[in-house]
């Protein structure tokens, strides 16, 4: 089972997601706007988080992972 730790994003973002109690499934299910609002980050960064979370959910891992 994949978790936040499997997402290819900065450690600080992973910690922020964890501290906010957000799961991988919630990232996939909610909008980038909701993530941005919850974490207090730019919506573009939230879009990148969702994109990377989607890759993990689909089993697509980066080459250097």
Residue, then its C-alpha position, 0 to 999 in steps of 0.5 A: x500500500x502506498x503512502x505520502x512517503x512514496x510521493x516524489x515531493x520535497x520532504x517538507x511538503x510530505x511533513x506538511x501533508x502528514x501534519x495536516x492529517x492528509x492521506x494519499x487517498x485524500x490527495x487523489x480525491x480532493x481538489x488542488x484548491x482544497x490542498x492549497x488552502x489546507x496547507x497554506x501553499x500556492x495552488x500550483x504546488x498543490x497541482x504538482x502534489x496531486x500529479x505526483x500522488x497520481x503517479x504513485x496511485x497508478x504505480x508509475x515511479x520516476x526513473x531515479x526513485 
